Amino acid sequence: MAASNNQTGNQTKRSDIAAQLFEAYSALSCCSLSEQLIAEALLPGLRCLLLDMEALGEAHMQEVVSAMVRDYQSRLEARSQAPLSTDDLKATVMSRIKDTNISNIFTRKK
């Protein structure tokens, strides 16, 4: 719907639909959504809505939609970075300890 709204020649109709889409996407931003839904449906629709907001000169809504796009992109990036396993975490900590000169900590100062 957002993509087809970009092609609407009637500016009044385009503005009305864009406003309704804005409300719908704003409501969805409070929901827990799968990565697939965000990547395949939500982000492309938001980008189309952003084009409408730019074309219609809706500066405030444009800023909000831009922020939603950035937020969803960062959510996807955060989810794609898998957390370290316990073994990976131990290896990382041990390698950092080895890199420092920890042997001097236990020597007695004279």
A tleap script that builds the chain and sets N, CA, C and O, in Angstrom:
source leaprc.protein.ff14SB
mol = sequence {
  NMET ALA ALA SER ASN ASN GLN THR GLY ASN
  GLN THR LYS ARG SER ASP ILE ALA ALA GLN
  LEU PHE GLU ALA TYR SER ALA LEU SER CYS
  CYS SER LEU SER GLU GLN LEU ILE ALA GLU
  ALA LEU LEU PRO GLY LEU ARG CYS LEU LEU
  LEU ASP MET GLU ALA LEU GLY GLU ALA HIE
  MET GLN GLU VAL VAL SER ALA MET VAL ARG
  ASP TYR GLN SER ARG LEU GLU ALA ARG SER
  GLN ALA PRO LEU SER THR ASP ASP LEU LYS
  ALA THR VAL MET SER ARG ILE LYS ASP THR
  ASN ILE SER ASN ILE PHE THR ARG LYS CLYS
}
set mol.1.N position { 0.823 -1.186 0.000 }
set mol.1.CA position { 0.000 0.000 0.000 }
set mol.1.C position { 0.876 1.263 0.000 }
set mol.1.O position { 0.589 2.234 -0.700 }
set mol.2.N position { 1.926 1.227 0.785 }
set mol.2.CA position { 2.820 2.387 0.841 }
set mol.2.C position { 3.514 2.610 -0.497 }
set mol.2.O position { 3.693 3.751 -0.925 }
set mol.3.N position { 3.904 1.529 -1.154 }
set mol.3.CA position { 4.568 1.658 -2.455 }
set mol.3.C position { 3.614 2.191 -3.514 }
set mol.3.O position { 3.994 3.027 -4.334 }
set mol.4.N position { 2.389 1.712 -3.498 }
set mol.4.CA position { 1.430 2.198 -4.492 }
set mol.4.C position { 1.025 3.640 -4.207 }
set mol.4.O position { 0.674 4.381 -5.125 }
set mol.5.N position { 1.072 4.035 -2.953 }
set mol.5.CA position { 0.728 5.417 -2.614 }
set mol.5.C position { 1.747 6.397 -3.186 }
set mol.5.O position { 1.410 7.546 -3.470 }
set mol.6.N position { 2.998 5.947 -3.357 }
set mol.6.CA position { 4.018 6.801 -3.968 }
set mol.6.C position { 3.647 7.200 -5.389 }
set mol.6.O position { 4.052 8.260 -5.867 }
set mol.7.N position { 2.886 6.361 -6.056 }
set mol.7.CA position { 2.527 6.587 -7.457 }
set mol.7.C position { 1.219 7.355 -7.626 }
set mol.7.O position { 0.848 7.695 -8.750 }
set mol.8.N position { 0.518 7.632 -6.535 }
set mol.8.CA position { -0.768 8.322 -6.607 }
set mol.8.C position { -0.562 9.762 -7.064 }
set mol.8.O position { 0.239 10.500 -6.491 }
set mol.9.N position { -1.285 10.143 -8.086 }
set mol.9.CA position { -1.173 11.495 -8.626 }
set mol.9.C position { -1.989 12.518 -7.857 }
set mol.9.O position { -1.636 13.696 -7.828 }
set mol.10.N position { -3.067 12.087 -7.240 }
set mol.10.CA position { -3.934 12.976 -6.473 }
set mol.10.C position { -3.258 13.279 -5.126 }
set mol.10.O position { -3.172 12.408 -4.260 }
set mol.11.N position { -2.789 14.500 -4.961 }
set mol.11.CA position { -2.024 14.864 -3.762 }
set mol.11.C position { -2.858 14.778 -2.482 }
set mol.11.O position { -2.338 14.424 -1.424 }
set mol.12.N position { -4.141 15.101 -2.578 }
set mol.12.CA position { -5.001 15.024 -1.390 }
set mol.12.C position { -5.138 13.579 -0.945 }
set mol.12.O position { -5.009 13.272 0.240 }
set mol.13.N position { -5.403 12.687 -1.899 }
set mol.13.CA position { -5.526 11.263 -1.589 }
set mol.13.C position { -4.204 10.721 -1.069 }
set mol.13.O position { -4.184 9.948 -0.112 }
set mol.14.N position { -3.108 11.117 -1.685 }
set mol.14.CA position { -1.783 10.665 -1.257 }
set mol.14.C position { -1.497 11.116 0.168 }
set mol.14.O position { -0.963 10.350 0.971 }
set mol.15.N position { -1.846 12.336 0.475 }
set mol.15.CA position { -1.634 12.869 1.818 }
set mol.15.C position { -2.486 12.135 2.850 }
set mol.15.O position { -2.009 11.815 3.938 }
set mol.16.N position { -3.744 11.870 2.507 }
set mol.16.CA position { -4.641 11.162 3.435 }
set mol.16.C position { -4.147 9.743 3.721 }
set mol.16.O position { -4.109 9.303 4.871 }
set mol.17.N position { -3.771 9.040 2.656 }
set mol.17.CA position { -3.281 7.669 2.836 }
set mol.17.C position { -1.967 7.668 3.600 }
set mol.17.O position { -1.752 6.814 4.461 }
set mol.18.N position { -1.094 8.607 3.296 }
set mol.18.CA position { 0.187 8.700 4.004 }
set mol.18.C position { -0.039 8.949 5.492 }
set mol.18.O position { 0.662 8.377 6.328 }
set mol.19.N position { -1.000 9.788 5.827 }
set mol.19.CA position { -1.296 10.055 7.239 }
set mol.19.C position { -1.800 8.792 7.938 }
set mol.19.O position { -1.427 8.520 9.080 }
set mol.20.N position { -2.643 8.026 7.255 }
set mol.20.CA position { -3.147 6.783 7.839 }
set mol.20.C position { -2.036 5.743 7.977 }
set mol.20.O position { -1.966 5.025 8.975 }
set mol.21.N position { -1.177 5.671 6.973 }
set mol.21.CA position { -0.043 4.758 7.060 }
set mol.21.C position { 0.899 5.160 8.192 }
set mol.21.O position { 1.451 4.310 8.891 }
set mol.22.N position { 1.069 6.447 8.354 }
set mol.22.CA position { 1.902 6.952 9.449 }
set mol.22.C position { 1.350 6.467 10.792 }
set mol.22.O position { 2.105 6.006 11.649 }
set mol.23.N position { 0.053 6.572 10.969 }
set mol.23.CA position { -0.585 6.112 12.214 }
set mol.23.C position { -0.401 4.612 12.396 }
set mol.23.O position { -0.114 4.149 13.499 }
set mol.24.N position { -0.564 3.856 11.325 }
set mol.24.CA position { -0.429 2.399 11.400 }
set mol.24.C position { 1.002 1.989 11.756 }
set mol.24.O position { 1.219 1.146 12.626 }
set mol.25.N position { 1.967 2.593 11.075 }
set mol.25.CA position { 3.356 2.260 11.367 }
set mol.25.C position { 3.755 2.711 12.767 }
set mol.25.O position { 4.550 2.042 13.427 }
set mol.26.N position { 3.223 3.816 13.221 }
set mol.26.CA position { 3.506 4.274 14.587 }
set mol.26.C position { 2.990 3.270 15.607 }
set mol.26.O position { 3.657 2.992 16.603 }
set mol.27.N position { 1.800 2.727 15.359 }
set mol.27.CA position { 1.230 1.724 16.267 }
set mol.27.C position { 2.066 0.439 16.241 }
set mol.27.O position { 2.264 -0.196 17.277 }
set mol.28.N position { 2.548 0.064 15.071 }
set mol.28.CA position { 3.361 -1.151 14.956 }
set mol.28.C position { 4.704 -1.019 15.652 }
set mol.28.O position { 5.297 -2.022 16.048 }
set mol.29.N position { 5.186 0.197 15.806 }
set mol.29.CA position { 6.496 0.387 16.427 }
set mol.29.C position { 6.518 -0.041 17.883 }
set mol.29.O position { 7.590 -0.221 18.460 }
set mol.30.N position { 5.346 -0.205 18.486 }
set mol.30.CA position { 5.258 -0.639 19.881 }
set mol.30.C position { 5.159 -2.154 20.009 }
set mol.30.O position { 5.140 -2.682 21.121 }
set mol.31.N position { 5.097 -2.850 18.891 }
set mol.31.CA position { 4.910 -4.303 18.895 }
set mol.31.C position { 6.252 -5.026 18.757 }
set mol.31.O position { 7.220 -4.483 18.223 }
set mol.32.N position { 6.280 -6.241 19.244 }
set mol.32.CA position { 7.436 -7.097 19.051 }
set mol.32.C position { 7.259 -7.812 17.718 }
set mol.32.O position { 6.303 -8.563 17.526 }
set mol.33.N position { 8.182 -7.572 16.808 }
set mol.33.CA position { 8.065 -8.099 15.446 }
set mol.33.C position { 9.276 -8.953 15.112 }
set mol.33.O position { 10.373 -8.717 15.618 }
set mol.34.N position { 9.071 -9.942 14.262 }
set mol.34.CA position { 10.171 -10.814 13.860 }
set mol.34.C position { 11.131 -10.062 12.938 }
set mol.34.O position { 10.773 -9.067 12.307 }
set mol.35.N position { 12.348 -10.567 12.885 }
set mol.35.CA position { 13.354 -9.978 11.998 }
set mol.35.C position { 12.897 -10.033 10.551 }
set mol.35.O position { 13.086 -9.081 9.794 }
set mol.36.N position { 12.302 -11.140 10.175 }
set mol.36.CA position { 11.853 -11.310 8.801 }
set mol.36.C position { 10.779 -10.284 8.445 }
set mol.36.O position { 10.827 -9.687 7.369 }
set mol.37.N position { 9.818 -10.076 9.334 }
set mol.37.CA position { 8.753 -9.105 9.088 }
set mol.37.C position { 9.324 -7.694 8.987 }
set mol.37.O position { 8.917 -6.913 8.126 }
set mol.38.N position { 10.256 -7.375 9.859 }
set mol.38.CA position { 10.874 -6.050 9.825 }
set mol.38.C position { 11.618 -5.844 8.505 }
set mol.38.O position { 11.458 -4.816 7.846 }
set mol.39.N position { 12.428 -6.830 8.129 }
set mol.39.CA position { 13.266 -6.695 6.933 }
set mol.39.C position { 12.472 -6.727 5.639 }
set mol.39.O position { 12.772 -5.977 4.709 }
set mol.40.N position { 11.454 -7.594 5.567 }
set mol.40.CA position { 10.766 -7.799 4.297 }
set mol.40.C position { 9.529 -6.936 4.095 }
set mol.40.O position { 9.123 -6.700 2.957 }
set mol.41.N position { 8.931 -6.467 5.169 }
set mol.41.CA position { 7.682 -5.707 5.015 }
set mol.41.C position { 7.745 -4.318 5.637 }
set mol.41.O position { 7.406 -3.323 4.996 }
set mol.42.N position { 8.177 -4.263 6.878 }
set mol.42.CA position { 8.106 -2.996 7.601 }
set mol.42.C position { 9.073 -1.945 7.050 }
set mol.42.O position { 8.660 -0.827 6.739 }
set mol.43.N position { 10.337 -2.292 6.930 }
set mol.43.CA position { 11.314 -1.305 6.447 }
set mol.43.C position { 11.041 -0.832 5.026 }
set mol.43.O position { 11.116 0.369 4.769 }
set mol.44.N position { 10.722 -1.739 4.083 }
set mol.44.CA position { 10.397 -1.237 2.738 }
set mol.44.C position { 9.179 -0.308 2.740 }
set mol.44.O position { 9.168 0.696 2.027 }
set mol.45.N position { 8.169 -0.629 3.526 }
set mol.45.CA position { 6.985 0.230 3.616 }
set mol.45.C position { 7.304 1.579 4.235 }
set mol.45.O position { 6.813 2.613 3.783 }
set mol.46.N position { 8.129 1.562 5.273 }
set mol.46.CA position { 8.523 2.826 5.908 }
set mol.46.C position { 9.335 3.697 4.955 }
set mol.46.O position { 9.194 4.920 4.951 }
set mol.47.N position { 10.174 3.073 4.160 }
set mol.47.CA position { 10.961 3.852 3.186 }
set mol.47.C position { 10.055 4.483 2.130 }
set mol.47.O position { 10.290 5.612 1.699 }
set mol.48.N position { 9.028 3.754 1.719 }
set mol.48.CA position { 8.055 4.326 0.776 }
set mol.48.C position { 7.285 5.467 1.429 }
set mol.48.O position { 7.036 6.497 0.802 }
set mol.49.N position { 6.915 5.280 2.677 }
set mol.49.CA position { 6.207 6.339 3.409 }
set mol.49.C position { 7.101 7.567 3.561 }
set mol.49.O position { 6.626 8.701 3.487 }
set mol.50.N position { 8.378 7.340 3.769 }
set mol.50.CA position { 9.328 8.455 3.871 }
set mol.50.C position { 9.353 9.263 2.580 }
set mol.50.O position { 9.421 10.491 2.615 }
set mol.51.N position { 9.299 8.576 1.441 }
set mol.51.CA position { 9.243 9.275 0.155 }
set mol.51.C position { 7.983 10.132 0.048 }
set mol.51.O position { 8.032 11.252 -0.460 }
set mol.52.N position { 6.849 9.603 0.530 }
set mol.52.CA position { 5.612 10.384 0.538 }
set mol.52.C position { 5.756 11.626 1.402 }
set mol.52.O position { 5.352 12.718 1.001 }
set mol.53.N position { 6.330 11.461 2.583 }
set mol.53.CA position { 6.475 12.590 3.504 }
set mol.53.C position { 7.382 13.662 2.912 }
set mol.53.O position { 7.135 14.856 3.081 }
set mol.54.N position { 8.427 13.234 2.224 }
set mol.54.CA position { 9.323 14.191 1.567 }
set mol.54.C position { 8.592 14.929 0.455 }
set mol.54.O position { 8.704 16.149 0.332 }
set mol.55.N position { 7.842 14.187 -0.355 }
set mol.55.CA position { 7.133 14.793 -1.484 }
set mol.55.C position { 6.018 15.721 -1.027 }
set mol.55.O position { 5.733 16.729 -1.674 }
set mol.56.N position { 5.394 15.378 0.082 }
set mol.56.CA position { 4.276 16.183 0.585 }
set mol.56.C position { 4.732 17.334 1.472 }
set mol.56.O position { 3.926 18.177 1.865 }
set mol.57.N position { 6.011 17.370 1.784 }
set mol.57.CA position { 6.526 18.461 2.604 }
set mol.57.C position { 6.138 18.362 4.068 }
set mol.57.O position { 6.045 19.377 4.758 }
set mol.58.N position { 5.912 17.153 4.542 }
set mol.58.CA position { 5.552 16.927 5.945 }
set mol.58.C position { 6.825 16.743 6.761 }
set mol.58.O position { 7.233 15.616 7.040 }
set mol.59.N position { 7.446 17.844 7.139 }
set mol.59.CA position { 8.762 17.800 7.777 }
set mol.59.C position { 8.745 17.046 9.100 }
set mol.59.O position { 9.623 16.221 9.355 }
set mol.60.N position { 7.746 17.323 9.950 }
set mol.60.CA position { 7.703 16.664 11.260 }
set mol.60.C position { 7.516 15.154 11.098 }
set mol.60.O position { 8.234 14.368 11.715 }
set mol.61.N position { 6.557 14.754 10.272 }
set mol.61.CA position { 6.319 13.328 10.059 }
set mol.61.C position { 7.508 12.674 9.377 }
set mol.61.O position { 7.817 11.512 9.640 }
set mol.62.N position { 8.171 13.410 8.509 }
set mol.62.CA position { 9.366 12.903 7.833 }
set mol.62.C position { 10.449 12.575 8.856 }
set mol.62.O position { 11.106 11.540 8.748 }
set mol.63.N position { 10.641 13.434 9.836 }
set mol.63.CA position { 11.638 13.192 10.878 }
set mol.63.C position { 11.282 11.961 11.697 }
set mol.63.O position { 12.154 11.161 12.037 }
set mol.64.N position { 9.998 11.810 12.014 }
set mol.64.CA position { 9.554 10.666 12.812 }
set mol.64.C position { 9.742 9.368 12.027 }
set mol.64.O position { 10.221 8.377 12.578 }
set mol.65.N position { 9.371 9.366 10.753 }
set mol.65.CA position { 9.525 8.172 9.923 }
set mol.65.C position { 11.007 7.842 9.763 }
set mol.65.O position { 11.380 6.670 9.813 }
set mol.66.N position { 11.842 8.831 9.576 }
set mol.66.CA position { 13.294 8.599 9.479 }
set mol.66.C position { 13.817 7.955 10.755 }
set mol.66.O position { 14.638 7.039 10.702 }
set mol.67.N position { 13.343 8.433 11.899 }
set mol.67.CA position { 13.755 7.858 13.176 }
set mol.67.C position { 13.282 6.407 13.304 }
set mol.67.O position { 14.010 5.565 13.830 }
set mol.68.N position { 12.077 6.113 12.829 }
set mol.68.CA position { 11.586 4.734 12.877 }
set mol.68.C position { 12.437 3.830 11.994 }
set mol.68.O position { 12.753 2.706 12.384 }
set mol.69.N position { 12.811 4.306 10.814 }
set mol.69.CA position { 13.660 3.513 9.910 }
set mol.69.C position { 14.993 3.228 10.597 }
set mol.69.O position { 15.453 2.086 10.606 }
set mol.70.N position { 15.612 4.251 11.168 }
set mol.70.CA position { 16.892 4.054 11.864 }
set mol.70.C position { 16.743 3.069 13.024 }
set mol.70.O position { 17.608 2.220 13.237 }
set mol.71.N position { 15.635 3.188 13.779 }
set mol.71.CA position { 15.405 2.315 14.918 }
set mol.71.C position { 15.269 0.863 14.477 }
set mol.71.O position { 15.881 -0.023 15.074 }
set mol.72.N position { 14.482 0.611 13.452 }
set mol.72.CA position { 14.302 -0.763 12.981 }
set mol.72.C position { 15.586 -1.319 12.386 }
set mol.72.O position { 15.885 -2.501 12.557 }
set mol.73.N position { 16.350 -0.483 11.689 }
set mol.73.CA position { 17.630 -0.951 11.147 }
set mol.73.C position { 18.585 -1.328 12.273 }
set mol.73.O position { 19.281 -2.341 12.191 }
set mol.74.N position { 18.617 -0.514 13.323 }
set mol.74.CA position { 19.505 -0.834 14.446 }
set mol.74.C position { 19.031 -2.078 15.184 }
set mol.74.O position { 19.852 -2.841 15.695 }
set mol.75.N position { 17.714 -2.296 15.248 }
set mol.75.CA position { 17.203 -3.533 15.861 }
set mol.75.C position { 17.679 -4.753 15.081 }
set mol.75.O position { 18.098 -5.748 15.670 }
set mol.76.N position { 17.613 -4.672 13.768 }
set mol.76.CA position { 18.064 -5.792 12.943 }
set mol.76.C position { 19.557 -6.031 13.117 }
set mol.76.O position { 20.002 -7.175 13.211 }
set mol.77.N position { 20.324 -4.958 13.159 }
set mol.77.CA position { 21.767 -5.095 13.323 }
set mol.77.C position { 22.102 -5.691 14.687 }
set mol.77.O position { 22.995 -6.530 14.797 }
set mol.78.N position { 21.390 -5.260 15.719 }
set mol.78.CA position { 21.633 -5.778 17.068 }
set mol.78.C position { 21.273 -7.255 17.163 }
set mol.78.O position { 21.970 -8.024 17.825 }
set mol.79.N position { 20.195 -7.649 16.510 }
set mol.79.CA position { 19.783 -9.057 16.542 }
set mol.79.C position { 20.714 -9.931 15.727 }
set mol.79.O position { 20.896 -11.107 16.042 }
set mol.80.N position { 21.307 -9.370 14.678 }
set mol.80.CA position { 22.181 -10.172 13.821 }
set mol.80.C position { 23.531 -10.435 14.477 }
set mol.80.O position { 24.224 -11.385 14.111 }
set mol.81.N position { 23.904 -9.610 15.435 }
set mol.81.CA position { 25.152 -9.822 16.154 }
set mol.81.C position { 24.870 -10.766 17.316 }
set mol.81.O position { 24.371 -10.356 18.363 }
set mol.82.N position { 25.195 -12.019 17.112 }
set mol.82.CA position { 24.903 -13.030 18.122 }
set mol.82.C position { 25.745 -12.773 19.368 }
set mol.82.O position { 26.912 -12.395 19.272 }
set mol.83.N position { 25.143 -12.983 20.533 }
set mol.83.CA position { 25.910 -12.796 21.759 }
set mol.83.C position { 27.011 -13.849 21.869 }
set mol.83.O position { 26.887 -14.951 21.334 }
set mol.84.N position { 28.077 -13.499 22.562 }
set mol.84.CA position { 29.182 -14.427 22.738 }
set mol.84.C position { 28.759 -15.576 23.641 }
set mol.84.O position { 28.027 -15.384 24.612 }
set mol.85.N position { 29.226 -16.765 23.309 }
set mol.85.CA position { 28.990 -17.898 24.202 }
set mol.85.C position { 29.929 -17.773 25.381 }
set mol.85.O position { 30.832 -16.938 25.371 }
set mol.86.N position { 29.725 -18.598 26.399 }
set mol.86.CA position { 30.577 -18.554 27.584 }
set mol.86.C position { 32.025 -18.866 27.214 }
set mol.86.O position { 32.948 -18.220 27.711 }
set mol.87.N position { 32.225 -19.854 26.342 }
set mol.87.CA position { 33.590 -20.209 25.922 }
set mol.87.C position { 34.246 -19.068 25.155 }
set mol.87.O position { 35.428 -18.783 25.349 }
set mol.88.N position { 33.478 -18.416 24.284 }
set mol.88.CA position { 34.016 -17.283 23.531 }
set mol.88.C position { 34.378 -16.141 24.463 }
set mol.88.O position { 35.404 -15.485 24.282 }
set mol.89.N position { 33.541 -15.904 25.457 }
set mol.89.CA position { 33.791 -14.838 26.419 }
set mol.89.C position { 35.051 -15.130 27.234 }
set mol.89.O position { 35.871 -14.239 27.455 }
set mol.90.N position { 35.202 -16.374 27.677 }
set mol.90.CA position { 36.402 -16.758 28.434 }
set mol.90.C position { 37.653 -16.559 27.585 }
set mol.90.O position { 38.655 -16.022 28.059 }
set mol.91.N position { 37.588 -16.992 26.339 }
set mol.91.CA position { 38.745 -16.868 25.443 }
set mol.91.C position { 39.096 -15.397 25.223 }
set mol.91.O position { 40.274 -15.042 25.191 }
set mol.92.N position { 38.101 -14.551 25.073 }
set mol.92.CA position { 38.336 -13.124 24.869 }
set mol.92.C position { 38.992 -12.500 26.087 }
set mol.92.O position { 39.952 -11.741 25.960 }
set mol.93.N position { 38.477 -12.817 27.269 }
set mol.93.CA position { 39.044 -12.266 28.506 }
set mol.93.C position { 40.464 -12.764 28.707 }
set mol.93.O position { 41.352 -11.985 29.055 }
set mol.94.N position { 40.690 -14.058 28.491 }
set mol.94.CA position { 42.029 -14.606 28.684 }
set mol.94.C position { 43.036 -14.006 27.695 }
set mol.94.O position { 44.188 -13.763 28.055 }
set mol.95.N position { 42.613 -13.774 26.477 }
set mol.95.CA position { 43.541 -13.180 25.505 }
set mol.95.C position { 43.886 -11.746 25.891 }
set mol.95.O position { 45.011 -11.298 25.669 }
set mol.96.N position { 42.945 -11.037 26.456 }
set mol.96.CA position { 43.235 -9.666 26.896 }
set mol.96.C position { 44.160 -9.662 28.106 }
set mol.96.O position { 45.023 -8.795 28.232 }
set mol.97.N position { 43.978 -10.624 28.984 }
set mol.97.CA position { 44.861 -10.727 30.146 }
set mol.97.C position { 46.273 -11.060 29.683 }
set mol.97.O position { 47.241 -10.498 30.195 }
set mol.98.N position { 46.399 -11.966 28.720 }
set mol.98.CA position { 47.714 -12.337 28.201 }
set mol.98.C position { 48.402 -11.154 27.538 }
set mol.98.O position { 49.626 -11.033 27.592 }
set mol.99.N position { 47.619 -10.282 26.913 }
set mol.99.CA position { 48.189 -9.122 26.224 }
set mol.99.C position { 48.761 -8.098 27.198 }
set mol.99.O position { 49.677 -7.354 26.845 }
set mol.100.N position { 48.241 -8.051 28.400 }
set mol.100.CA position { 48.769 -7.116 29.389 }
set mol.100.C position { 49.904 -7.790 30.149 }
set mol.100.O position { 50.011 -9.016 30.157 }
set mol.101.N position { 50.724 -7.010 30.768 }
set mol.101.CA position { 51.843 -7.561 31.529 }
set mol.101.C position { 51.378 -7.768 32.962 }
set mol.101.O position { 51.694 -6.967 33.842 }
set mol.102.N position { 50.642 -8.821 33.196 }
set mol.102.CA position { 50.036 -9.075 34.504 }
set mol.102.C position { 51.035 -9.662 35.501 }
set mol.102.O position { 50.775 -9.645 36.704 }
set mol.103.N position { 52.157 -10.175 35.036 }
set mol.103.CA position { 53.129 -10.800 35.935 }
set mol.103.C position { 53.702 -9.792 36.945 }
set mol.103.O position { 54.100 -10.180 38.043 }
set mol.104.N position { 53.744 -8.547 36.592 }
set mol.104.CA position { 54.296 -7.533 37.491 }
set mol.104.C position { 53.365 -7.187 38.644 }
set mol.104.O position { 53.785 -6.530 39.597 }
set mol.105.N position { 52.148 -7.604 38.579 }
set mol.105.CA position { 51.193 -7.274 39.643 }
set mol.105.C position { 51.582 -7.952 40.949 }
set mol.105.O position { 51.393 -7.379 42.021 }
set mol.106.N position { 52.120 -9.156 40.875 }
set mol.106.CA position { 52.379 -9.941 42.061 }
set mol.106.C position { 53.798 -9.815 42.600 }
set mol.106.O position { 54.144 -10.482 43.576 }
set mol.107.N position { 54.610 -8.990 41.999 }
set mol.107.CA position { 55.968 -8.795 42.503 }
set mol.107.C position { 55.950 -7.775 43.608 }
set mol.107.O position { 55.171 -6.822 43.588 }
set mol.108.N position { 56.808 -7.984 44.562 }
set mol.108.CA position { 56.884 -7.094 45.720 }
set mol.108.C position { 57.689 -5.867 45.395 }
set mol.108.O position { 58.787 -5.945 44.845 }
set mol.109.N position { 57.123 -4.729 45.745 }
set mol.109.CA position { 57.832 -3.464 45.503 }
set mol.109.C position { 58.908 -3.301 46.565 }
set mol.109.O position { 58.699 -3.635 47.731 }
set mol.110.N position { 60.037 -2.794 46.161 }
set mol.110.CA position { 61.164 -2.621 47.078 }
set mol.110.C position { 61.311 -1.195 47.492 }
set mol.110.O position { 62.212 -0.866 48.264 }
savepdb mol mol.pdb
quit
